[in-house]
Amino acid sequence: MNKKRLADIPPNSRSYQNEQAKVVPMQLQNNEATKRLVLHSAKRVIAAHQAELRKLADK
């Protein structure tokens, strides 16, 4: 399986539907702000794929 990673795609060739969809690099630290950011992102991903996750859990 040959997965493409964001780092493999040159920044000038990336196209975005809107400015808010851009992925920007950032340094994660061991603090409360980073913890909140990661938890918020994880909850959004889980909510977006909840039906798929339920099907996998029921297997």
CHARMM-style PDB file with segment names, atoms N, HN, CA, C and O in Angstrom:
ATOM      1  N   MET     1       0.837  -1.167   0.000  1.00  0.00      PROA
ATOM      2  CA  MET     1       0.000   0.000   0.000  1.00  0.00      PROA
ATOM      3  C   MET     1       0.891   1.241   0.000  1.00  0.00      PROA
ATOM      4  O   MET     1       1.724   1.403   0.892  1.00  0.00      PROA
ATOM      5  N   ASN     2       0.729   2.095  -0.964  1.00  0.00      PROA
ATOM      6  HN  ASN     2       0.052   1.963  -1.689  1.00  0.00      PROA
ATOM      7  CA  ASN     2       1.566   3.278  -1.093  1.00  0.00      PROA
ATOM      8  C   ASN     2       0.748   4.511  -0.735  1.00  0.00      PROA
ATOM      9  O   ASN     2       0.056   5.076  -1.582  1.00  0.00      PROA
ATOM     10  N   LYS     3       0.832   4.921   0.519  1.00  0.00      PROA
ATOM     11  HN  LYS     3       1.394   4.462   1.207  1.00  0.00      PROA
ATOM     12  CA  LYS     3       0.062   6.077   0.972  1.00  0.00      PROA
ATOM     13  C   LYS     3       0.855   7.347   0.751  1.00  0.00      PROA
ATOM     14  O   LYS     3       2.058   7.397   1.004  1.00  0.00      PROA
ATOM     15  N   LYS     4       0.164   8.377   0.274  1.00  0.00      PROA
ATOM     16  HN  LYS     4      -0.813   8.337   0.069  1.00  0.00      PROA
ATOM     17  CA  LYS     4       0.798   9.682   0.153  1.00  0.00      PROA
ATOM     18  C   LYS     4       0.632  10.423   1.461  1.00  0.00      PROA
ATOM     19  O   LYS     4      -0.429  10.380   2.084  1.00  0.00      PROA
ATOM     20  N   ARG     5       1.665  11.089   1.863  1.00  0.00      PROA
ATOM     21  HN  ARG     5       2.527  11.123   1.357  1.00  0.00      PROA
ATOM     22  CA  ARG     5       1.609  11.906   3.070  1.00  0.00      PROA
ATOM     23  C   ARG     5       1.697  13.370   2.655  1.00  0.00      PROA
ATOM     24  O   ARG     5       2.227  13.701   1.595  1.00  0.00      PROA
ATOM     25  N   LEU     6       1.172  14.231   3.505  1.00  0.00      PROA
ATOM     26  HN  LEU     6       0.741  13.962   4.366  1.00  0.00      PROA
ATOM     27  CA  LEU     6       1.180  15.653   3.197  1.00  0.00      PROA
ATOM     28  C   LEU     6       2.597  16.157   2.949  1.00  0.00      PROA
ATOM     29  O   LEU     6       2.807  17.028   2.105  1.00  0.00      PROA
ATOM     30  N   ALA     7       3.562  15.618   3.672  1.00  0.00      PROA
ATOM     31  HN  ALA     7       3.391  14.911   4.357  1.00  0.00      PROA
ATOM     32  CA  ALA     7       4.949  16.055   3.512  1.00  0.00      PROA
ATOM     33  C   ALA     7       5.506  15.685   2.134  1.00  0.00      PROA
ATOM     34  O   ALA     7       6.467  16.302   1.674  1.00  0.00      PROA
ATOM     35  N   ASP     8       4.911  14.676   1.467  1.00  0.00      PROA
ATOM     36  HN  ASP     8       4.130  14.174   1.841  1.00  0.00      PROA
ATOM     37  CA  ASP     8       5.382  14.251   0.152  1.00  0.00      PROA
ATOM     38  C   ASP     8       4.892  15.163  -0.974  1.00  0.00      PROA
ATOM     39  O   ASP     8       5.407  15.096  -2.090  1.00  0.00      PROA
ATOM     40  N   ILE     9       3.909  16.006  -0.692  1.00  0.00      PROA
ATOM     41  HN  ILE     9       3.491  16.060   0.214  1.00  0.00      PROA
ATOM     42  CA  ILE     9       3.322  16.872  -1.714  1.00  0.00      PROA
ATOM     43  C   ILE     9       3.891  18.279  -1.540  1.00  0.00      PROA
ATOM     44  O   ILE     9       3.775  18.858  -0.461  1.00  0.00      PROA
ATOM     45  N   PRO    10       4.503  18.835  -2.586  1.00  0.00      PROA
ATOM     46  CA  PRO    10       5.070  20.179  -2.455  1.00  0.00      PROA
ATOM     47  C   PRO    10       3.982  21.211  -2.123  1.00  0.00      PROA
ATOM     48  O   PRO    10       2.882  21.141  -2.670  1.00  0.00      PROA
ATOM     49  N   PRO    11       4.279  22.164  -1.238  1.00  0.00      PROA
ATOM     50  CA  PRO    11       3.262  23.148  -0.827  1.00  0.00      PROA
ATOM     51  C   PRO    11       2.654  23.935  -1.980  1.00  0.00      PROA
ATOM     52  O   PRO    11       1.472  24.277  -1.932  1.00  0.00      PROA
ATOM     53  N   ASN    12       3.437  24.229  -3.019  1.00  0.00      PROA
ATOM     54  HN  ASN    12       4.397  23.951  -3.058  1.00  0.00      PROA
ATOM     55  CA  ASN    12       2.900  25.034  -4.120  1.00  0.00      PROA
ATOM     56  C   ASN    12       1.962  24.247  -5.035  1.00  0.00      PROA
ATOM     57  O   ASN    12       1.299  24.849  -5.880  1.00  0.00      PROA
ATOM     58  N   SER    13       1.886  22.925  -4.895  1.00  0.00      PROA
ATOM     59  HN  SER    13       2.424  22.436  -4.209  1.00  0.00      PROA
ATOM     60  CA  SER    13       0.987  22.141  -5.744  1.00  0.00      PROA
ATOM     61  C   SER    13      -0.302  21.757  -5.022  1.00  0.00      PROA
ATOM     62  O   SER    13      -1.181  21.134  -5.617  1.00  0.00      PROA
ATOM     63  N   ARG    14      -0.421  22.119  -3.759  1.00  0.00      PROA
ATOM     64  HN  ARG    14       0.293  22.625  -3.275  1.00  0.00      PROA
ATOM     65  CA  ARG    14      -1.626  21.793  -2.995  1.00  0.00      PROA
ATOM     66  C   ARG    14      -2.735  22.774  -3.347  1.00  0.00      PROA
ATOM     67  O   ARG    14      -2.517  23.984  -3.399  1.00  0.00      PROA
ATOM     68  N   SER    15      -3.924  22.239  -3.586  1.00  0.00      PROA
ATOM     69  HN  SER    15      -4.101  21.256  -3.544  1.00  0.00      PROA
ATOM     70  CA  SER    15      -5.057  23.121  -3.862  1.00  0.00      PROA
ATOM     71  C   SER    15      -6.088  22.957  -2.754  1.00  0.00      PROA
ATOM     72  O   SER    15      -6.302  21.854  -2.251  1.00  0.00      PROA
ATOM     73  N   TYR    16      -6.715  24.047  -2.383  1.00  0.00      PROA
ATOM     74  HN  TYR    16      -6.540  24.943  -2.792  1.00  0.00      PROA
ATOM     75  CA  TYR    16      -7.681  24.049  -1.298  1.00  0.00      PROA
ATOM     76  C   TYR    16      -8.976  24.682  -1.785  1.00  0.00      PROA
ATOM     77  O   TYR    16      -8.961  25.621  -2.580  1.00  0.00      PROA
ATOM     78  N   GLN    17     -10.097  24.154  -1.296  1.00  0.00      PROA
ATOM     79  HN  GLN    17     -10.109  23.391  -0.650  1.00  0.00      PROA
ATOM     80  CA  GLN    17     -11.378  24.739  -1.667  1.00  0.00      PROA
ATOM     81  C   GLN    17     -11.566  26.088  -0.983  1.00  0.00      PROA
ATOM     82  O   GLN    17     -12.178  26.993  -1.549  1.00  0.00      PROA
ATOM     83  N   ASN    18     -11.051  26.220   0.209  1.00  0.00      PROA
ATOM     84  HN  ASN    18     -10.554  25.485   0.669  1.00  0.00      PROA
ATOM     85  CA  ASN    18     -11.112  27.504   0.904  1.00  0.00      PROA
ATOM     86  C   ASN    18      -9.894  27.642   1.810  1.00  0.00      PROA
ATOM     87  O   ASN    18      -9.184  26.673   2.077  1.00  0.00      PROA
ATOM     88  N   GLU    19      -9.674  28.841   2.266  1.00  0.00      PROA
ATOM     89  HN  GLU    19     -10.251  29.628   2.049  1.00  0.00      PROA
ATOM     90  CA  GLU    19      -8.487  29.114   3.082  1.00  0.00      PROA
ATOM     91  C   GLU    19      -8.520  28.396   4.427  1.00  0.00      PROA
ATOM     92  O   GLU    19      -7.466  28.053   4.963  1.00  0.00      PROA
ATOM     93  N   GLN    20      -9.712  28.160   4.986  1.00  0.00      PROA
ATOM     94  HN  GLN    20     -10.568  28.438   4.551  1.00  0.00      PROA
ATOM     95  CA  GLN    20      -9.809  27.516   6.283  1.00  0.00      PROA
ATOM     96  C   GLN    20      -9.423  26.040   6.224  1.00  0.00      PROA
ATOM     97  O   GLN    20      -9.144  25.441   7.263  1.00  0.00      PROA
ATOM     98  N   ALA    21      -9.400  25.446   5.044  1.00  0.00      PROA
ATOM     99  HN  ALA    21      -9.627  25.933   4.200  1.00  0.00      PROA
ATOM    100  CA  ALA    21      -9.089  24.027   4.908  1.00  0.00      PROA
ATOM    101  C   ALA    21      -7.587  23.758   4.837  1.00  0.00      PROA
ATOM    102  O   ALA    21      -7.172  22.599   4.795  1.00  0.00      PROA
ATOM    103  N   LYS    22      -6.781  24.792   4.825  1.00  0.00      PROA
ATOM    104  HN  LYS    22      -7.118  25.732   4.860  1.00  0.00      PROA
ATOM    105  CA  LYS    22      -5.338  24.603   4.716  1.00  0.00      PROA
ATOM    106  C   LYS    22      -4.787  23.861   5.926  1.00  0.00      PROA
ATOM    107  O   LYS    22      -5.238  24.046   7.056  1.00  0.00      PROA
ATOM    108  N   VAL    23      -3.817  23.031   5.659  1.00  0.00      PROA
ATOM    109  HN  VAL    23      -3.450  22.880   4.741  1.00  0.00      PROA
ATOM    110  CA  VAL    23      -3.099  22.330   6.724  1.00  0.00      PROA
ATOM    111  C   VAL    23      -1.807  23.093   6.958  1.00  0.00      PROA
ATOM    112  O   VAL    23      -1.035  23.335   6.030  1.00  0.00      PROA
ATOM    113  N   VAL    24      -1.586  23.462   8.191  1.00  0.00      PROA
ATOM    114  HN  VAL    24      -2.213  23.265   8.945  1.00  0.00      PROA
ATOM    115  CA  VAL    24      -0.377  24.211   8.513  1.00  0.00      PROA
ATOM    116  C   VAL    24       0.451  23.421   9.520  1.00  0.00      PROA
ATOM    117  O   VAL    24      -0.107  22.797  10.423  1.00  0.00      PROA
ATOM    118  N   PRO    25       1.761  23.438   9.377  1.00  0.00      PROA
ATOM    119  CA  PRO    25       2.604  22.727  10.340  1.00  0.00      PROA
ATOM    120  C   PRO    25       2.603  23.451  11.682  1.00  0.00      PROA
ATOM    121  O   PRO    25       2.523  24.679  11.737  1.00  0.00      PROA
ATOM    122  N   MET    26       2.692  22.690  12.750  1.00  0.00      PROA
ATOM    123  HN  MET    26       2.757  21.693  12.705  1.00  0.00      PROA
ATOM    124  CA  MET    26       2.772  23.295  14.073  1.00  0.00      PROA
ATOM    125  C   MET    26       3.519  22.368  15.017  1.00  0.00      PROA
ATOM    126  O   MET    26       3.523  21.150  14.843  1.00  0.00      PROA
ATOM    127  N   GLN    27       4.139  22.958  16.004  1.00  0.00      PROA
ATOM    128  HN  GLN    27       4.135  23.948  16.145  1.00  0.00      PROA
ATOM    129  CA  GLN    27       4.855  22.195  17.012  1.00  0.00      PROA
ATOM    130  C   GLN    27       3.909  21.897  18.167  1.00  0.00      PROA
ATOM    131  O   GLN    27       3.353  22.816  18.768  1.00  0.00      PROA
ATOM    132  N   LEU    28       3.724  20.626  18.477  1.00  0.00      PROA
ATOM    133  HN  LEU    28       4.175  19.880  17.988  1.00  0.00      PROA
ATOM    134  CA  LEU    28       2.896  20.255  19.613  1.00  0.00      PROA
ATOM    135  C   LEU    28       3.775  20.184  20.852  1.00  0.00      PROA
ATOM    136  O   LEU    28       4.895  19.674  20.812  1.00  0.00      PROA
ATOM    137  N   GLN    29       3.248  20.701  21.945  1.00  0.00      PROA
ATOM    138  HN  GLN    29       2.338  21.114  21.978  1.00  0.00      PROA
ATOM    139  CA  GLN    29       3.996  20.721  23.195  1.00  0.00      PROA
ATOM    140  C   GLN    29       3.236  19.934  24.249  1.00  0.00      PROA
ATOM    141  O   GLN    29       2.093  19.533  24.033  1.00  0.00      PROA
ATOM    142  N   ASN    30       3.859  19.721  25.356  1.00  0.00      PROA
ATOM    143  HN  ASN    30       4.788  20.047  25.532  1.00  0.00      PROA
ATOM    144  CA  ASN    30       3.236  18.985  26.446  1.00  0.00      PROA
ATOM    145  C   ASN    30       2.583  19.980  27.407  1.00  0.00      PROA
ATOM    146  O   ASN    30       3.090  20.232  28.500  1.00  0.00      PROA
ATOM    147  N   ASN    31       1.429  20.549  26.971  1.00  0.00      PROA
ATOM    148  HN  ASN    31       1.017  20.345  26.083  1.00  0.00      PROA
ATOM    149  CA  ASN    31       0.727  21.511  27.815  1.00  0.00      PROA
ATOM    150  C   ASN    31      -0.781  21.377  27.607  1.00  0.00      PROA
ATOM    151  O   ASN    31      -1.236  20.599  26.769  1.00  0.00      PROA
ATOM    152  N   GLU    32      -1.541  22.139  28.374  1.00  0.00      PROA
ATOM    153  HN  GLU    32      -1.172  22.771  29.055  1.00  0.00      PROA
ATOM    154  CA  GLU    32      -3.004  22.042  28.332  1.00  0.00      PROA
ATOM    155  C   GLU    32      -3.579  22.467  26.982  1.00  0.00      PROA
ATOM    156  O   GLU    32      -4.547  21.869  26.512  1.00  0.00      PROA
ATOM    157  N   ALA    33      -3.003  23.481  26.357  1.00  0.00      PROA
ATOM    158  HN  ALA    33      -2.217  23.967  26.738  1.00  0.00      PROA
ATOM    159  CA  ALA    33      -3.519  23.954  25.072  1.00  0.00      PROA
ATOM    160  C   ALA    33      -3.397  22.867  24.005  1.00  0.00      PROA
ATOM    161  O   ALA    33      -4.330  22.653  23.232  1.00  0.00      PROA
ATOM    162  N   THR    34      -2.270  22.191  23.960  1.00  0.00      PROA
ATOM    163  HN  THR    34      -1.512  22.365  24.588  1.00  0.00      PROA
ATOM    164  CA  THR    34      -2.075  21.106  23.001  1.00  0.00      PROA
ATOM    165  C   THR    34      -3.029  19.959  23.301  1.00  0.00      PROA
ATOM    166  O   THR    34      -3.595  19.365  22.384  1.00  0.00      PROA
ATOM    167  N   LYS    35      -3.207  19.647  24.569  1.00  0.00      PROA
ATOM    168  HN  LYS    35      -2.747  20.130  25.314  1.00  0.00      PROA
ATOM    169  CA  LYS    35      -4.125  18.573  24.955  1.00  0.00      PROA
ATOM    170  C   LYS    35      -5.544  18.883  24.490  1.00  0.00      PROA
ATOM    171  O   LYS    35      -6.225  18.010  23.951  1.00  0.00      PROA
ATOM    172  N   ARG    36      -5.996  20.127  24.696  1.00  0.00      PROA
ATOM    173  HN  ARG    36      -5.444  20.836  25.134  1.00  0.00      PROA
ATOM    174  CA  ARG    36      -7.341  20.522  24.255  1.00  0.00      PROA
ATOM    175  C   ARG    36      -7.473  20.429  22.746  1.00  0.00      PROA
ATOM    176  O   ARG    36      -8.492  19.963  22.237  1.00  0.00      PROA
ATOM    177  N   LEU    37      -6.443  20.871  22.025  1.00  0.00      PROA
ATOM    178  HN  LEU    37      -5.615  21.250  22.439  1.00  0.00      PROA
ATOM    179  CA  LEU    37      -6.466  20.835  20.565  1.00  0.00      PROA
ATOM    180  C   LEU    37      -6.562  19.407  20.045  1.00  0.00      PROA
ATOM    181  O   LEU    37      -7.363  19.120  19.154  1.00  0.00      PROA
ATOM    182  N   VAL    38      -5.755  18.518  20.593  1.00  0.00      PROA
ATOM    183  HN  VAL    38      -5.105  18.751  21.317  1.00  0.00      PROA
ATOM    184  CA  VAL    38      -5.744  17.122  20.149  1.00  0.00      PROA
ATOM    185  C   VAL    38      -7.063  16.435  20.494  1.00  0.00      PROA
ATOM    186  O   VAL    38      -7.609  15.705  19.667  1.00  0.00      PROA
ATOM    187  N   LEU    39      -7.581  16.655  21.698  1.00  0.00      PROA
ATOM    188  HN  LEU    39      -7.137  17.248  22.370  1.00  0.00      PROA
ATOM    189  CA  LEU    39      -8.857  16.048  22.082  1.00  0.00      PROA
ATOM    190  C   LEU    39      -9.999  16.559  21.212  1.00  0.00      PROA
ATOM    191  O   LEU    39     -10.861  15.780  20.806  1.00  0.00      PROA
ATOM    192  N   HSD    40     -10.015  17.850  20.922  1.00  0.00      PROA
ATOM    193  HN  HSD    40      -9.314  18.483  21.252  1.00  0.00      PROA
ATOM    194  CA  HSD    40     -11.056  18.421  20.072  1.00  0.00      PROA
ATOM    195  C   HSD    40     -11.001  17.803  18.672  1.00  0.00      PROA
ATOM    196  O   HSD    40     -12.033  17.438  18.108  1.00  0.00      PROA
ATOM    197  N   SER    41      -9.798  17.691  18.121  1.00  0.00      PROA
ATOM    198  HN  SER    41      -8.961  17.987  18.580  1.00  0.00      PROA
ATOM    199  CA  SER    41      -9.642  17.104  16.786  1.00  0.00      PROA
ATOM    200  C   SER    41     -10.073  15.646  16.773  1.00  0.00      PROA
ATOM    201  O   SER    41     -10.750  15.206  15.844  1.00  0.00      PROA
ATOM    202  N   ALA    42      -9.689  14.901  17.791  1.00  0.00      PROA
ATOM    203  HN  ALA    42      -9.140  15.258  18.546  1.00  0.00      PROA
ATOM    204  CA  ALA    42     -10.062  13.484  17.865  1.00  0.00      PROA
ATOM    205  C   ALA    42     -11.571  13.324  17.971  1.00  0.00      PROA
ATOM    206  O   ALA    42     -12.146  12.445  17.331  1.00  0.00      PROA
ATOM    207  N   LYS    43     -12.214  14.160  18.768  1.00  0.00      PROA
ATOM    208  HN  LYS    43     -11.746  14.875  19.288  1.00  0.00      PROA
ATOM    209  CA  LYS    43     -13.672  14.086  18.907  1.00  0.00      PROA
ATOM    210  C   LYS    43     -14.374  14.406  17.593  1.00  0.00      PROA
ATOM    211  O   LYS    43     -15.391  13.791  17.272  1.00  0.00      PROA
ATOM    212  N   ARG    44     -13.847  15.355  16.832  1.00  0.00      PROA
ATOM    213  HN  ARG    44     -13.020  15.854  17.093  1.00  0.00      PROA
ATOM    214  CA  ARG    44     -14.442  15.695  15.530  1.00  0.00      PROA
ATOM    215  C   ARG    44     -14.325  14.527  14.558  1.00  0.00      PROA
ATOM    216  O   ARG    44     -15.274  14.228  13.833  1.00  0.00      PROA
ATOM    217  N   VAL    45     -13.172  13.868  14.535  1.00  0.00      PROA
ATOM    218  HN  VAL    45     -12.401  14.111  15.123  1.00  0.00      PROA
ATOM    219  CA  VAL    45     -12.975  12.721  13.643  1.00  0.00      PROA
ATOM    220  C   VAL    45     -13.908  11.586  14.039  1.00  0.00      PROA
ATOM    221  O   VAL    45     -14.528  10.963  13.176  1.00  0.00      PROA
ATOM    222  N   ILE    46     -14.013  11.314  15.325  1.00  0.00      PROA
ATOM    223  HN  ILE    46     -13.510  11.820  16.026  1.00  0.00      PROA
ATOM    224  CA  ILE    46     -14.897  10.246  15.799  1.00  0.00      PROA
ATOM    225  C   ILE    46     -16.341  10.556  15.444  1.00  0.00      PROA
ATOM    226  O   ILE    46     -17.066   9.674  14.985  1.00  0.00      PROA
ATOM    227  N   ALA    47     -16.770  11.797  15.648  1.00  0.00      PROA
ATOM    228  HN  ALA    47     -16.181  12.514  16.020  1.00  0.00      PROA
ATOM    229  CA  ALA    47     -18.147  12.178  15.327  1.00  0.00      PROA
ATOM    230  C   ALA    47     -18.419  12.064  13.829  1.00  0.00      PROA
ATOM    231  O   ALA    47     -19.505  11.647  13.427  1.00  0.00      PROA
ATOM    232  N   ALA    48     -17.451  12.427  13.011  1.00  0.00      PROA
ATOM    233  HN  ALA    48     -16.569  12.766  13.338  1.00  0.00      PROA
ATOM    234  CA  ALA    48     -17.634  12.380  11.562  1.00  0.00      PROA
ATOM    235  C   ALA    48     -17.723  10.949  11.040  1.00  0.00      PROA
ATOM    236  O   ALA    48     -18.380  10.705  10.027  1.00  0.00      PROA
ATOM    237  N   HSD    49     -17.078  10.006  11.709  1.00  0.00      PROA
ATOM    238  HN  HSD    49     -16.544  10.205  12.531  1.00  0.00      PROA
ATOM    239  CA  HSD    49     -17.030   8.623  11.232  1.00  0.00      PROA
ATOM    240  C   HSD    49     -17.719   7.663  12.191  1.00  0.00      PROA
ATOM    241  O   HSD    49     -17.396   6.475  12.221  1.00  0.00      PROA
ATOM    242  N   GLN    50     -18.660   8.164  12.967  1.00  0.00      PROA
ATOM    243  HN  GLN    50     -18.922   9.129  12.943  1.00  0.00      PROA
ATOM    244  CA  GLN    50     -19.285   7.361  14.007  1.00  0.00      PROA
ATOM    245  C   GLN    50     -19.995   6.128  13.454  1.00  0.00      PROA
ATOM    246  O   GLN    50     -19.888   5.049  14.037  1.00  0.00      PROA
ATOM    247  N   ALA    51     -20.711   6.264  12.353  1.00  0.00      PROA
ATOM    248  HN  ALA    51     -20.798   7.141  11.879  1.00  0.00      PROA
ATOM    249  CA  ALA    51     -21.431   5.120  11.784  1.00  0.00      PROA
ATOM    250  C   ALA    51     -20.453   4.027  11.355  1.00  0.00      PROA
ATOM    251  O   ALA    51     -20.691   2.843  11.594  1.00  0.00      PROA
ATOM    252  N   GLU    52     -19.368   4.427  10.729  1.00  0.00      PROA
ATOM    253  HN  GLU    52     -19.174   5.388  10.535  1.00  0.00      PROA
ATOM    254  CA  GLU    52     -18.352   3.466  10.286  1.00  0.00      PROA
ATOM    255  C   GLU    52     -17.703   2.765  11.484  1.00  0.00      PROA
ATOM    256  O   GLU    52     -17.456   1.560  11.445  1.00  0.00      PROA
ATOM    257  N   LEU    53     -17.432   3.521  12.537  1.00  0.00      PROA
ATOM    258  HN  LEU    53     -17.632   4.500  12.569  1.00  0.00      PROA
ATOM    259  CA  LEU    53     -16.831   2.935  13.734  1.00  0.00      PROA
ATOM    260  C   LEU    53     -17.782   1.953  14.409  1.00  0.00      PROA
ATOM    261  O   LEU    53     -17.349   0.919  14.917  1.00  0.00      PROA
ATOM    262  N   ARG    54     -19.077   2.270  14.419  1.00  0.00      PROA
ATOM    263  HN  ARG    54     -19.429   3.111  14.007  1.00  0.00      PROA
ATOM    264  CA  ARG    54     -20.065   1.361  15.015  1.00  0.00      PROA
ATOM    265  C   ARG    54     -20.127   0.041  14.240  1.00  0.00      PROA
ATOM    266  O   ARG    54     -20.228  -1.027  14.843  1.00  0.00      PROA
ATOM    267  N   LYS    55     -20.067   0.113  12.907  1.00  0.00      PROA
ATOM    268  HN  LYS    55     -19.985   0.981  12.417  1.00  0.00      PROA
ATOM    269  CA  LYS    55     -20.091  -1.105  12.093  1.00  0.00      PROA
ATOM    270  C   LYS    55     -18.873  -1.968  12.390  1.00  0.00      PROA
ATOM    271  O   LYS    55     -18.981  -3.192  12.465  1.00  0.00      PROA
ATOM    272  N   LEU    56     -17.719  -1.340  12.558  1.00  0.00      PROA
ATOM    273  HN  LEU    56     -17.630  -0.346  12.497  1.00  0.00      PROA
ATOM    274  CA  LEU    56     -16.507  -2.097  12.881  1.00  0.00      PROA
ATOM    275  C   LEU    56     -16.610  -2.719  14.271  1.00  0.00      PROA
ATOM    276  O   LEU    56     -16.151  -3.842  14.480  1.00  0.00      PROA
ATOM    277  N   ALA    57     -17.199  -2.009  15.210  1.00  0.00      PROA
ATOM    278  HN  ALA    57     -17.572  -1.097  15.041  1.00  0.00      PROA
ATOM    279  CA  ALA    57     -17.336  -2.527  16.571  1.00  0.00      PROA
ATOM    280  C   ALA    57     -18.301  -3.705  16.626  1.00  0.00      PROA
ATOM    281  O   ALA    57     -18.149  -4.587  17.471  1.00  0.00      PROA
ATOM    282  N   ASP    58     -19.289  -3.732  15.738  1.00  0.00      PROA
ATOM    283  HN  ASP    58     -19.412  -3.016  15.051  1.00  0.00      PROA
ATOM    284  CA  ASP    58     -20.291  -4.795  15.741  1.00  0.00      PROA
ATOM    285  C   ASP    58     -19.824  -6.062  15.035  1.00  0.00      PROA
ATOM    286  O   ASP    58     -20.516  -7.079  15.085  1.00  0.00      PROA
ATOM    287  N   LYS    59     -18.680  -6.027  14.387  1.00  0.00      PROA
ATOM    288  HN  LYS    59     -18.117  -5.201  14.346  1.00  0.00      PROA
ATOM    289  CA  LYS    59     -18.184  -7.212  13.670  1.00  0.00      PROA
ATOM    290  C   LYS    59     -17.814  -8.309  14.625  1.00  0.00      PROA
ATOM    291  OT1 LYS    59     -17.379  -9.378  14.199  1.00  0.00      PROA
TER     292      LYS     59
END
